[in-house]
Amino acid sequence: MPECSQEKPCLVFIPRPLINWKEVIDDPVALEAIVDRLRHGAIQIDLTGESYRKKIGKEKMN
């Protein structure tokens, strides 16, 4: 994400909670570096509830 900096906003959507990233990234040093860069100066918004696509898909099947 070199194009993201302190001067420009950057939106990152991650469908997995950061706490679960250790299941995907085996290297703890790399994991810490990635999370540190993403969270530095960031505003984190945690969304809960069923996804819109799943909800619509269920409605179409009924």
C-alpha positions in Angstrom: 0.0 0.0 0.0 2.7 2.5 -0.9 0.2 4.9 -2.5 -1.5 5.3 0.9 0.2 7.9 3.1 -0.5 10.4 5.8 -1.7 12.8 3.1 -4.3 10.7 1.3 -7.1 8.6 2.8 -7.1 4.9 2.1 -10.0 2.5 2.7 -9.2 -1.1 3.4 -11.9 -3.7 3.9 -10.8 -6.9 5.6 -13.5 -9.6 6.0 -11.6 -11.3 8.8 -11.0 -9.8 12.3 -7.3 -8.9 12.8 -7.1 -11.3 15.8 -7.7 -14.2 13.3 -4.9 -13.2 10.9 -2.5 -15.5 12.7 -4.4 -18.4 11.1 -3.5 -17.1 7.7 -0.1 -15.5 8.1 2.3 -17.9 9.8 5.2 -15.5 10.3 4.6 -13.6 13.5 7.1 -10.8 12.5 5.5 -10.3 9.2 2.0 -10.4 10.8 3.0 -7.7 13.4 4.5 -5.5 10.6 1.4 -5.7 8.5 -1.0 -5.1 11.3 1.1 -2.2 12.6 1.1 -0.5 9.2 -2.6 -0.9 8.8 -3.5 0.3 12.2 -1.1 3.3 12.5 -3.2 6.4 12.5 -6.3 4.4 11.4 -9.9 4.5 12.4 -11.1 1.0 12.8 -14.8 0.3 12.3 -16.0 -3.2 13.2 -19.2 -4.3 11.5 -21.4 -7.0 12.9 -24.4 -8.8 11.6 -25.2 -10.8 8.6 -23.8 -9.7 5.3 -26.1 -8.0 2.8 -25.2 -10.5 0.1 -26.1 -13.5 2.3 -29.4 -11.8 3.3 -30.4 -11.1 -0.3 -29.4 -14.6 -1.3 -31.6 -16.2 1.4 -34.5 -14.0 0.3 -34.1 -15.0 -3.4 -34.1 -18.7 -2.4 -37.4 -18.4 -0.5 
